[in-house]
Amino acid sequence: MSSLRAWITAGRFFAAPWIAVNTLLGIKLAGFDLNAWLLSFAIVFSILLSAHYMNAWRDWIRGIDSLEEGSKAKPYTAASQLIPRGEFTVGEAKAATIGWLLIAIGLFILFAPKRIDTIALLLLGIFVATTYHDLFKPKGLGEVALFLGHGFGACTFAYSMVKPVTLEALAAGAILGMWAGILYTIDQWMDLETDFAKRVKNYAYLIARANMKLSTFYYFAVSTIITIHFGFVLMGFLPTSTLKTILLLPLYHFTGVLLDYHFEKGVMMALLGMWLYPILMAI
C-alpha cells in the first residue's frame, strides 16, 4: 500500500479550493444554498479526482511520464513521477479512478435533483474526465477539456443544483472555463521539452514556436476574459456587481512579469488570480 502522501499527491487534492470557489459562484448566482454548494462541490471534486488518478496511470502507460523524460515536477505537484519512482502503482490509480467516479454518481443519484440539465452536466463531467487522457490531451486540446470540466462544468453544475440553468449560468461558466484554459496553457509551459519530443502540439507549443513571451499570452488572455465579462454584463447576462474583478488588474500585471522572469512564482500568482476571480464575482 502506497503512503498517504502518494495518494494525496496523485489525486492532486490541491485543486479543492479551485473547485470550491467555482461551484460557489454558481450557487451564489442561483441563490445561495449551503447544502447545494456542498453537494455540488463533492460531486464535481470527486469526478476531478477520478480524472487525476486516471491521468497518473494513463500517462505512464502511454510513455509520457517516465523517470527520465516525464512531465517536469510543477511548483505545486510532483504527481507525474510517483508511478515511475514506484511510490504509487497503476492498480491503485485504477482503483481510485473507479472509486471516485462511483462516489460522484452515488451522490448524484441519492441527493441531486434529476432534470435534463443536471443529468447532462453530470455526463459532461464524466465524459471529460474519462476521455481527457486519450482524446483531448493527445490532440493538444487540453484547454478545451479544462474549459468544459474545471470551469464551465463546475459552475453551471452547481447552479443547476439550485435551479435550472440559464444564460446567467452559462455566461459565468464560460468565464471560469476560459480561466481554466489559461492556467492549463501556463501549466504546460514547463513540459515543452517533453512534449516537443512526443510531438504534442498544444497551445504552449504554438506560443513557443511563435517566439511569443508567456507574459504576452497571459496579458492577451486576461484582457479577453475581462472584455467578454463586460460584454456579458452589458447584455444583461451577469449582474454589474460581478465586475469587482477589475480590482485584480494590478495582480495580473505583476503576474505577467513574474511568468517571464521567475516562472514558478508567476505560476503561483496566476493560480491566485484565477482563484480570486470567482470569489470577487460572488461577493
C-alpha positions as protocol buffer text, in pm:
chain_id: "A"
residue {
  index: 1
  type: MET
  ca { x: 0 y: 0 z: 0 }
}
residue {
  index: 2
  type: SER
  ca { x: 141 y: 338 z: -100 }
}
residue {
  index: 3
  type: SER
  ca { x: 176 y: 617 z: 153 }
}
residue {
  index: 4
  type: LEU
  ca { x: -99 y: 866 z: 224 }
}
residue {
  index: 5
  type: ARG
  ca { x: 124 y: 1137 z: 79 }
}
residue {
  index: 6
  type: ALA
  ca { x: 142 y: 947 z: -251 }
}
residue {
  index: 7
  type: TRP
  ca { x: -236 y: 908 z: -265 }
}
residue {
  index: 8
  type: ILE
  ca { x: -289 y: 1279 z: -198 }
}
residue {
  index: 9
  type: THR
  ca { x: -24 y: 1386 z: -447 }
}
residue {
  index: 10
  type: ALA
  ca { x: -154 y: 1155 z: -721 }
}
residue {
  index: 11
  type: GLY
  ca { x: -507 y: 1287 z: -669 }
}
residue {
  index: 12
  type: ARG
  ca { x: -386 y: 1649 z: -683 }
}
residue {
  index: 13
  type: PHE
  ca { x: -604 y: 1744 z: -389 }
}
residue {
  index: 14
  type: PHE
  ca { x: -456 y: 2093 z: -407 }
}
residue {
  index: 15
  type: ALA
  ca { x: -730 y: 2168 z: -665 }
}
residue {
  index: 16
  type: ALA
  ca { x: -1001 y: 2158 z: -396 }
}
residue {
  index: 17
  type: PRO
  ca { x: -1005 y: 2537 z: -329 }
}
residue {
  index: 18
  type: TRP
  ca { x: -1037 y: 2599 z: -704 }
}
residue {
  index: 19
  type: ILE
  ca { x: -1343 y: 2376 z: -735 }
}
residue {
  index: 20
  type: ALA
  ca { x: -1484 y: 2522 z: -415 }
}
residue {
  index: 21
  type: VAL
  ca { x: -1485 y: 2879 z: -549 }
}
residue {
  index: 22
  type: ASN
  ca { x: -1605 y: 2782 z: -897 }
}
residue {
  index: 23
  type: THR
  ca { x: -1903 y: 2595 z: -753 }
}
residue {
  index: 24
  type: LEU
  ca { x: -1956 y: 2879 z: -503 }
}
residue {
  index: 25
  type: LEU
  ca { x: -2008 y: 3127 z: -787 }
}
residue {
  index: 26
  type: GLY
  ca { x: -2268 y: 2904 z: -949 }
}
residue {
  index: 27
  type: ILE
  ca { x: -2453 y: 2859 z: -620 }
}
residue {
  index: 28
  type: LYS
  ca { x: -2436 y: 3229 z: -537 }
}
residue {
  index: 29
  type: LEU
  ca { x: -2580 y: 3335 z: -872 }
}
residue {
  index: 30
  type: ALA
  ca { x: -2862 y: 3081 z: -845 }
}
residue {
  index: 31
  type: GLY
  ca { x: -2947 y: 3174 z: -484 }
}
residue {
  index: 32
  type: PHE
  ca { x: -2710 y: 3060 z: -213 }
}
residue {
  index: 33
  type: ASP
  ca { x: -2786 y: 2724 z: -54 }
}
residue {
  index: 34
  type: LEU
  ca { x: -2519 y: 2570 z: 168 }
}
residue {
  index: 35
  type: ASN
  ca { x: -2634 y: 2212 z: 117 }
}
residue {
  index: 36
  type: ALA
  ca { x: -2644 y: 2257 z: -261 }
}
residue {
  index: 37
  type: TRP
  ca { x: -2293 y: 2405 z: -254 }
}
residue {
  index: 38
  type: LEU
  ca { x: -2153 y: 2116 z: -52 }
}
residue {
  index: 39
  type: LEU
  ca { x: -2326 y: 1862 z: -276 }
}
residue {
  index: 40
  type: SER
  ca { x: -2209 y: 2021 z: -600 }
}
residue {
  index: 41
  type: PHE
  ca { x: -1854 y: 2053 z: -467 }
}
residue {
  index: 42
  type: ALA
  ca { x: -1849 y: 1689 z: -355 }
}
residue {
  index: 43
  type: ILE
  ca { x: -1973 y: 1561 z: -692 }
}
residue {
  index: 44
  type: VAL
  ca { x: -1754 y: 1783 z: -910 }
}
residue {
  index: 45
  type: PHE
  ca { x: -1443 y: 1727 z: -699 }
}
residue {
  index: 46
  type: SER
  ca { x: -1496 y: 1351 z: -695 }
}
residue {
  index: 47
  type: ILE
  ca { x: -1510 y: 1347 z: -1075 }
}
residue {
  index: 48
  type: LEU
  ca { x: -1199 y: 1564 z: -1089 }
}
residue {
  index: 49
  type: LEU
  ca { x: -1012 y: 1330 z: -854 }
}
residue {
  index: 50
  type: SER
  ca { x: -1101 y: 1035 z: -1075 }
}
residue {
  index: 51
  type: ALA
  ca { x: -957 y: 1224 z: -1373 }
}
residue {
  index: 52
  type: HIS
  ca { x: -637 y: 1299 z: -1184 }
}
residue {
  index: 53
  type: TYR
  ca { x: -585 y: 938 z: -1081 }
}
residue {
  index: 54
  type: MET
  ca { x: -662 y: 824 z: -1435 }
}
residue {
  index: 55
  type: ASN
  ca { x: -411 y: 1076 z: -1568 }
}
residue {
  index: 56
  type: ALA
  ca { x: -141 y: 924 z: -1346 }
}
residue {
  index: 57
  type: TRP
  ca { x: -168 y: 575 z: -1492 }
}
residue {
  index: 58
  type: ARG
  ca { x: -263 y: 666 z: -1848 }
}
residue {
  index: 59
  type: ASP
  ca { x: 40 y: 894 z: -1885 }
}
residue {
  index: 60
  type: TRP
  ca { x: 258 y: 614 z: -1751 }
}
residue {
  index: 61
  type: ILE
  ca { x: 108 y: 355 z: -1989 }
}
residue {
  index: 62
  type: ARG
  ca { x: 138 y: 590 z: -2287 }
}
residue {
  index: 63
  type: GLY
  ca { x: 501 y: 668 z: -2202 }
}
residue {
  index: 64
  type: ILE
  ca { x: 452 y: 1039 z: -2137 }
}
residue {
  index: 65
  type: ASP
  ca { x: 560 y: 1009 z: -1773 }
}
residue {
  index: 66
  type: SER
  ca { x: 886 y: 828 z: -1712 }
}
residue {
  index: 67
  type: LEU
  ca { x: 1168 y: 860 z: -1464 }
}
residue {
  index: 68
  type: GLU
  ca { x: 1397 y: 1029 z: -1712 }
}
residue {
  index: 69
  type: GLU
  ca { x: 1172 y: 1222 z: -1952 }
}
residue {
  index: 70
  type: GLY
  ca { x: 835 y: 1254 z: -1784 }
}
residue {
  index: 71
  type: SER
  ca { x: 644 y: 1576 z: -1729 }
}
residue {
  index: 72
  type: LYS
  ca { x: 853 y: 1803 z: -1514 }
}
residue {
  index: 73
  type: ALA
  ca { x: 759 y: 1847 z: -1149 }
}
residue {
  index: 74
  type: LYS
  ca { x: 543 y: 2156 z: -1112 }
}
residue {
  index: 75
  type: PRO
  ca { x: 581 y: 2401 z: -823 }
}
residue {
  index: 76
  type: TYR
  ca { x: 255 y: 2266 z: -680 }
}
residue {
  index: 77
  type: THR
  ca { x: 268 y: 1891 z: -756 }
}
residue {
  index: 78
  type: ALA
  ca { x: 511 y: 1614 z: -843 }
}
residue {
  index: 79
  type: ALA
  ca { x: 242 y: 1357 z: -931 }
}
residue {
  index: 80
  type: SER
  ca { x: 396 y: 1276 z: -1268 }
}
residue {
  index: 81
  type: GLN
  ca { x: 689 y: 1098 z: -1102 }
}
residue {
  index: 82
  type: LEU
  ca { x: 501 y: 885 z: -848 }
}
residue {
  index: 83
  type: ILE
  ca { x: 446 y: 577 z: -1065 }
}
residue {
  index: 84
  type: PRO
  ca { x: 787 y: 597 z: -1239 }
}
residue {
  index: 85
  type: ARG
  ca { x: 955 y: 604 z: -897 }
}
residue {
  index: 86
  type: GLY
  ca { x: 746 y: 317 z: -764 }
}
residue {
  index: 87
  type: GLU
  ca { x: 579 y: 532 z: -497 }
}
residue {
  index: 88
  type: PHE
  ca { x: 234 y: 463 z: -643 }
}
residue {
  index: 89
  type: THR
  ca { x: 103 y: 175 z: -853 }
}
residue {
  index: 90
  type: VAL
  ca { x: -110 y: 151 z: -1165 }
}
residue {
  index: 91
  type: GLY
  ca { x: -351 y: -76 z: -979 }
}
residue {
  index: 92
  type: GLU
  ca { x: -401 y: 180 z: -703 }
}
residue {
  index: 93
  type: ALA
  ca { x: -455 y: 455 z: -960 }
}
residue {
  index: 94
  type: LYS
  ca { x: -716 y: 247 z: -1143 }
}
residue {
  index: 95
  type: ALA
  ca { x: -896 y: 162 z: -818 }
}
residue {
  index: 96
  type: ALA
  ca { x: -905 y: 530 z: -718 }
}
residue {
  index: 97
  type: THR
  ca { x: -1033 y: 630 z: -1062 }
}
residue {
  index: 98
  type: ILE
  ca { x: -1327 y: 390 z: -1039 }
}
residue {
  index: 99
  type: GLY
  ca { x: -1390 y: 460 z: -672 }
}
residue {
  index: 100
  type: TRP
  ca { x: -1420 y: 836 z: -704 }
}
residue {
  index: 101
  type: LEU
  ca { x: -1641 y: 805 z: -1012 }
}
residue {
  index: 102
  type: LEU
  ca { x: -1875 y: 575 z: -820 }
}
residue {
  index: 103
  type: ILE
  ca { x: -1884 y: 821 z: -530 }
}
residue {
  index: 104
  type: ALA
  ca { x: -1981 y: 1105 z: -765 }
}
residue {
  index: 105
  type: ILE
  ca { x: -2254 y: 901 z: -933 }
}
residue {
  index: 106
  type: GLY
  ca { x: -2382 y: 775 z: -599 }
}
residue {
  index: 107
  type: LEU
  ca { x: -2406 y: 1125 z: -454 }
}
residue {
  index: 108
  type: PHE
  ca { x: -2592 y: 1244 z: -760 }
}
residue {
  index: 109
  type: ILE
  ca { x: -2841 y: 956 z: -751 }
}
residue {
  index: 110
  type: LEU
  ca { x: -2907 y: 998 z: -380 }
}
residue {
  index: 111
  type: PHE
  ca { x: -2924 y: 1375 z: -336 }
}
residue {
  index: 112
  type: ALA
  ca { x: -2919 y: 1576 z: -660 }
}
residue {
  index: 113
  type: PRO
  ca { x: -3226 y: 1698 z: -850 }
}
residue {
  index: 114
  type: LYS
  ca { x: -3288 y: 1485 z: -1161 }
}
residue {
  index: 115
  type: ARG
  ca { x: -3352 y: 1710 z: -1461 }
}
residue {
  index: 116
  type: ILE
  ca { x: -3225 y: 1717 z: -1815 }
}
residue {
  index: 117
  type: ASP
  ca { x: -2972 y: 1990 z: -1738 }
}
residue {
  index: 118
  type: THR
  ca { x: -2834 y: 1828 z: -1422 }
}
residue {
  index: 119
  type: ILE
  ca { x: -2800 y: 1488 z: -1587 }
}
residue {
  index: 120
  type: ALA
  ca { x: -2642 y: 1639 z: -1900 }
}
residue {
  index: 121
  type: LEU
  ca { x: -2385 y: 1831 z: -1694 }
}
residue {
  index: 122
  type: LEU
  ca { x: -2301 y: 1523 z: -1488 }
}
residue {
  index: 123
  type: LEU
  ca { x: -2246 y: 1321 z: -1806 }
}
residue {
  index: 124
  type: LEU
  ca { x: -2036 y: 1604 z: -1949 }
}
residue {
  index: 125
  type: GLY
  ca { x: -1810 y: 1594 z: -1644 }
}
residue {
  index: 126
  type: ILE
  ca { x: -1771 y: 1218 z: -1660 }
}
residue {
  index: 127
  type: PHE
  ca { x: -1704 y: 1231 z: -2036 }
}
residue {
  index: 128
  type: VAL
  ca { x: -1430 y: 1492 z: -1999 }
}
residue {
  index: 129
  type: ALA
  ca { x: -1272 y: 1312 z: -1702 }
}
residue {
  index: 130
  type: THR
  ca { x: -1255 y: 975 z: -1880 }
}
residue {
  index: 131
  type: THR
  ca { x: -1151 y: 1097 z: -2225 }
}
residue {
  index: 132
  type: TYR
  ca { x: -904 y: 1374 z: -2141 }
}
residue {
  index: 133
  type: HIS
  ca { x: -603 y: 1142 z: -2149 }
}
residue {
  index: 134
  type: ASP
  ca { x: -678 y: 959 z: -2473 }
}
residue {
  index: 135
  type: LEU
  ca { x: -880 y: 1219 z: -2666 }
}
residue {
  index: 136
  type: PHE
  ca { x: -821 y: 1579 z: -2559 }
}
residue {
  index: 137
  type: LYS
  ca { x: -458 y: 1563 z: -2444 }
}
residue {
  index: 138
  type: PRO
  ca { x: -308 y: 1376 z: -2745 }
}
residue {
  index: 139
  type: LYS
  ca { x: -479 y: 1620 z: -2983 }
}
residue {
  index: 140
  type: GLY
  ca { x: -345 y: 1924 z: -2797 }
}
residue {
  index: 141
  type: LEU
  ca { x: -694 y: 2016 z: -2676 }
}
residue {
  index: 142
  type: GLY
  ca { x: -626 y: 2013 z: -2303 }
}
residue {
  index: 143
  type: GLU
  ca { x: -752 y: 2371 z: -2274 }
}
residue {
  index: 144
  type: VAL
  ca { x: -1090 y: 2259 z: -2411 }
}
residue {
  index: 145
  type: ALA
  ca { x: -1111 y: 1983 z: -2151 }
}
residue {
  index: 146
  type: LEU
  ca { x: -1023 y: 2224 z: -1869 }
}
residue {
  index: 147
  type: PHE
  ca { x: -1275 y: 2476 z: -2002 }
}
residue {
  index: 148
  type: LEU
  ca { x: -1553 y: 2218 z: -2000 }
}
residue {
  index: 149
  type: GLY
  ca { x: -1463 y: 2043 z: -1676 }
}
residue {
  index: 150
  type: HIS
  ca { x: -1294 y: 2266 z: -1423 }
}
residue {
  index: 151
  type: GLY
  ca { x: -1460 y: 2595 z: -1515 }
}
residue {
  index: 152
  type: PHE
  ca { x: -1778 y: 2579 z: -1722 }
}
residue {
  index: 153
  type: GLY
  ca { x: -1899 y: 2242 z: -1595 }
}
residue {
  index: 154
  type: ALA
  ca { x: -1823 y: 2309 z: -1228 }
}
residue {
  index: 155
  type: CYS
  ca { x: -2000 y: 2645 z: -1220 }
}
residue {
  index: 156
  type: THR
  ca { x: -2306 y: 2551 z: -1425 }
}
residue {
  index: 157
  type: PHE
  ca { x: -2349 y: 2218 z: -1247 }
}
residue {
  index: 158
  type: ALA
  ca { x: -2352 y: 2397 z: -910 }
}
residue {
  index: 159
  type: TYR
  ca { x: -2606 y: 2646 z: -1046 }
}
residue {
  index: 160
  type: SER
  ca { x: -2826 y: 2358 z: -1161 }
}
residue {
  index: 161
  type: MET
  ca { x: -2836 y: 2216 z: -808 }
}
residue {
  index: 162
  type: VAL
  ca { x: -3049 y: 2519 z: -710 }
}
residue {
  index: 163
  type: LYS
  ca { x: -3247 y: 2595 z: -1025 }
}
residue {
  index: 164
  type: PRO
  ca { x: -3245 y: 2518 z: -1399 }
}
residue {
  index: 165
  type: VAL
  ca { x: -2952 y: 2651 z: -1599 }
}
residue {
  index: 166
  type: THR
  ca { x: -2999 y: 2996 z: -1754 }
}
residue {
  index: 167
  type: LEU
  ca { x: -2791 y: 3231 z: -1969 }
}
residue {
  index: 168
  type: GLU
  ca { x: -2655 y: 3371 z: -1643 }
}
residue {
  index: 169
  type: ALA
  ca { x: -2513 y: 3031 z: -1551 }
}
residue {
  index: 170
  type: LEU
  ca { x: -2372 y: 2975 z: -1900 }
}
residue {
  index: 171
  type: ALA
  ca { x: -2204 y: 3318 z: -1902 }
}
residue {
  index: 172
  type: ALA
  ca { x: -2043 y: 3268 z: -1562 }
}
residue {
  index: 173
  type: GLY
  ca { x: -1936 y: 2917 z: -1657 }
}
residue {
  index: 174
  type: ALA
  ca { x: -1779 y: 3041 z: -1980 }
}
residue {
  index: 175
  type: ILE
  ca { x: -1570 y: 3298 z: -1793 }
}
residue {
  index: 176
  type: LEU
  ca { x: -1442 y: 3044 z: -1542 }
}
residue {
  index: 177
  type: GLY
  ca { x: -1382 y: 2797 z: -1823 }
}
residue {
  index: 178
  type: MET
  ca { x: -1157 y: 3046 z: -2001 }
}
residue {
  index: 179
  type: TRP
  ca { x: -960 y: 3094 z: -1681 }
}
residue {
  index: 180
  type: ALA
  ca { x: -913 y: 2719 z: -1658 }
}
residue {
  index: 181
  type: GLY
  ca { x: -785 y: 2708 z: -2016 }
}
residue {
  index: 182
  type: ILE
  ca { x: -534 y: 2987 z: -1950 }
}
residue {
  index: 183
  type: LEU
  ca { x: -389 y: 2812 z: -1646 }
}
residue {
  index: 184
  type: TYR
  ca { x: -361 y: 2487 z: -1840 }
}
residue {
  index: 185
  type: THR
  ca { x: -150 y: 2659 z: -2105 }
}
residue {
  index: 186
  type: ILE
  ca { x: 76 y: 2806 z: -1837 }
}
residue {
  index: 187
  type: ASP
  ca { x: 99 y: 2468 z: -1665 }
}
residue {
  index: 188
  type: GLN
  ca { x: 207 y: 2303 z: -1991 }
}
residue {
  index: 189
  type: TRP
  ca { x: 485 y: 2558 z: -2043 }
}
residue {
  index: 190
  type: MET
  ca { x: 712 y: 2355 z: -1817 }
}
residue {
  index: 191
  type: ASP
  ca { x: 651 y: 2044 z: -2029 }
}
residue {
  index: 192
  type: LEU
  ca { x: 761 y: 2195 z: -2359 }
}
residue {
  index: 193
  type: GLU
  ca { x: 1079 y: 1989 z: -2389 }
}
residue {
  index: 194
  type: THR
  ca { x: 897 y: 1664 z: -2308 }
}
residue {
  index: 195
  type: ASP
  ca { x: 602 y: 1742 z: -2530 }
}
residue {
  index: 196
  type: PHE
  ca { x: 826 y: 1852 z: -2819 }
}
residue {
  index: 197
  type: ALA
  ca { x: 979 y: 1504 z: -2814 }
}
residue {
  index: 198
  type: LYS
  ca { x: 634 y: 1343 z: -2802 }
}
residue {
  index: 199
  type: ARG
  ca { x: 501 y: 1580 z: -3073 }
}
residue {
  index: 200
  type: VAL
  ca { x: 218 y: 1704 z: -2854 }
}
residue {
  index: 201
  type: LYS
  ca { x: 147 y: 2035 z: -3025 }
}
residue {
  index: 202
  type: ASN
  ca { x: -61 y: 2214 z: -2762 }
}
residue {
  index: 203
  type: TYR
  ca { x: -112 y: 2589 z: -2723 }
}
residue {
  index: 204
  type: ALA
  ca { x: 205 y: 2626 z: -2516 }
}
residue {
  index: 205
  type: TYR
  ca { x: 396 y: 2467 z: -2805 }
}
residue {
  index: 206
  type: LEU
  ca { x: 240 y: 2708 z: -3056 }
}
residue {
  index: 207
  type: ILE
  ca { x: 321 y: 3009 z: -2836 }
}
residue {
  index: 208
  type: ALA
  ca { x: 683 y: 2899 z: -2808 }
}
residue {
  index: 209
  type: ARG
  ca { x: 708 y: 2839 z: -3184 }
}
residue {
  index: 210
  type: ALA
  ca { x: 577 y: 3193 z: -3243 }
}
residue {
  index: 211
  type: ASN
  ca { x: 853 y: 3329 z: -3014 }
}
residue {
  index: 212
  type: MET
  ca { x: 584 y: 3489 z: -2800 }
}
residue {
  index: 213
  type: LYS
  ca { x: 661 y: 3567 z: -2439 }
}
residue {
  index: 214
  type: LEU
  ca { x: 442 y: 3387 z: -2192 }
}
residue {
  index: 215
  type: SER
  ca { x: 350 y: 3723 z: -2038 }
}
residue {
  index: 216
  type: THR
  ca { x: 221 y: 3844 z: -2377 }
}
residue {
  index: 217
  type: PHE
  ca { x: -11 y: 3545 z: -2400 }
}
residue {
  index: 218
  type: TYR
  ca { x: -122 y: 3594 z: -2039 }
}
residue {
  index: 219
  type: TYR
  ca { x: -199 y: 3964 z: -2080 }
}
residue {
  index: 220
  type: PHE
  ca { x: -393 y: 3899 z: -2402 }
}
residue {
  index: 221
  type: ALA
  ca { x: -591 y: 3614 z: -2245 }
}
residue {
  index: 222
  type: VAL
  ca { x: -677 y: 3808 z: -1929 }
}
residue {
  index: 223
  type: SER
  ca { x: -780 y: 4113 z: -2135 }
}
residue {
  index: 224
  type: THR
  ca { x: -1005 y: 3889 z: -2344 }
}
residue {
  index: 225
  type: ILE
  ca { x: -1176 y: 3746 z: -2036 }
}
residue {
  index: 226
  type: ILE
  ca { x: -1235 y: 4088 z: -1885 }
}
residue {
  index: 227
  type: THR
  ca { x: -1370 y: 4224 z: -2214 }
}
residue {
  index: 228
  type: ILE
  ca { x: -1609 y: 3931 z: -2252 }
}
residue {
  index: 229
  type: HIS
  ca { x: -1713 y: 3973 z: -1887 }
}
residue {
  index: 230
  type: PHE
  ca { x: -1802 y: 4338 z: -1954 }
}
residue {
  index: 231
  type: GLY
  ca { x: -1996 y: 4228 z: -2262 }
}
residue {
  index: 232
  type: PHE
  ca { x: -2198 y: 3976 z: -2063 }
}
residue {
  index: 233
  type: VAL
  ca { x: -2284 y: 4245 z: -1810 }
}
residue {
  index: 234
  type: LEU
  ca { x: -2386 y: 4494 z: -2080 }
}
residue {
  index: 235
  type: MET
  ca { x: -2610 y: 4228 z: -2239 }
}
residue {
  index: 236
  type: GLY
  ca { x: -2773 y: 4162 z: -1902 }
}
residue {
  index: 237
  type: PHE
  ca { x: -2646 y: 3807 z: -1864 }
}
residue {
  index: 238
  type: LEU
  ca { x: -2450 y: 3883 z: -1546 }
}
residue {
  index: 239
  type: PRO
  ca { x: -2511 y: 4138 z: -1267 }
}
residue {
  index: 240
  type: THR
  ca { x: -2298 y: 4452 z: -1254 }
}
residue {
  index: 241
  type: SER
  ca { x: -2174 y: 4351 z: -910 }
}
residue {
  index: 242
  type: THR
  ca { x: -1961 y: 4078 z: -1069 }
}
residue {
  index: 243
  type: LEU
  ca { x: -1733 y: 4346 z: -1218 }
}
residue {
  index: 244
  type: LYS
  ca { x: -1549 y: 4387 z: -889 }
}
residue {
  index: 245
  type: THR
  ca { x: -1295 y: 4163 z: -1056 }
}
residue {
  index: 246
  type: ILE
  ca { x: -1129 y: 4467 z: -1215 }
}
residue {
  index: 247
  type: LEU
  ca { x: -968 y: 4520 z: -874 }
}
residue {
  index: 248
  type: LEU
  ca { x: -741 y: 4230 z: -966 }
}
residue {
  index: 249
  type: LEU
  ca { x: -579 y: 4407 z: -1263 }
}
residue {
  index: 250
  type: PRO
  ca { x: -263 y: 4510 z: -1070 }
}
residue {
  index: 251
  type: LEU
  ca { x: -219 y: 4148 z: -961 }
}
residue {
  index: 252
  type: TYR
  ca { x: -246 y: 4028 z: -1322 }
}
residue {
  index: 253
  type: HIS
  ca { x: 10 y: 4283 z: -1439 }
}
residue {
  index: 254
  type: PHE
  ca { x: 258 y: 4168 z: -1174 }
}
residue {
  index: 255
  type: THR
  ca { x: 187 y: 3804 z: -1259 }
}
residue {
  index: 256
  type: GLY
  ca { x: 286 y: 3856 z: -1622 }
}
residue {
  index: 257
  type: VAL
  ca { x: 623 y: 3997 z: -1518 }
}
residue {
  index: 258
  type: LEU
  ca { x: 687 y: 3702 z: -1289 }
}
residue {
  index: 259
  type: LEU
  ca { x: 595 y: 3448 z: -1557 }
}
residue {
  index: 260
  type: ASP
  ca { x: 880 y: 3577 z: -1772 }
}
residue {
  index: 261
  type: TYR
  ca { x: 1144 y: 3627 z: -1505 }
}
residue {
  index: 262
  type: HIS
  ca { x: 1054 y: 3396 z: -1216 }
}
residue {
  index: 263
  type: PHE
  ca { x: 831 y: 3128 z: -1363 }
}
residue {
  index: 264
  type: GLU
  ca { x: 746 y: 2926 z: -1050 }
}
residue {
  index: 265
  type: LYS
  ca { x: 636 y: 3233 z: -854 }
}
residue {
  index: 266
  type: GLY
  ca { x: 448 y: 3350 z: -1162 }
}
residue {
  index: 267
  type: VAL
  ca { x: 255 y: 3023 z: -1175 }
}
residue {
  index: 268
  type: MET
  ca { x: 156 y: 3057 z: -811 }
}
residue {
  index: 269
  type: MET
  ca { x: 41 y: 3416 z: -868 }
}
residue {
  index: 270
  type: ALA
  ca { x: -155 y: 3308 z: -1175 }
}
residue {
  index: 271
  type: LEU
  ca { x: -327 y: 3041 z: -967 }
}
residue {
  index: 272
  type: LEU
  ca { x: -408 y: 3301 z: -702 }
}
residue {
  index: 273
  type: GLY
  ca { x: -551 y: 3538 z: -963 }
}
residue {
  index: 274
  type: MET
  ca { x: -769 y: 3264 z: -1110 }
}
residue {
  index: 275
  type: TRP
  ca { x: -889 y: 3163 z: -763 }
}
residue {
  index: 276
  type: LEU
  ca { x: -979 y: 3519 z: -661 }
}
residue {
  index: 277
  type: TYR
  ca { x: -1178 y: 3596 z: -977 }
}
residue {
  index: 278
  type: PRO
  ca { x: -1490 y: 3388 z: -895 }
}
residue {
  index: 279
  type: ILE
  ca { x: -1471 y: 3500 z: -531 }
}
residue {
  index: 280
  type: LEU
  ca { x: -1499 y: 3866 z: -630 }
}
residue {
  index: 281
  type: MET
  ca { x: -1776 y: 3778 z: -875 }
}
residue {
  index: 282
  type: ALA
  ca { x: -1966 y: 3602 z: -597 }
}
residue {
  index: 283
  type: ILE
  ca { x: -1940 y: 3854 z: -310 }
}
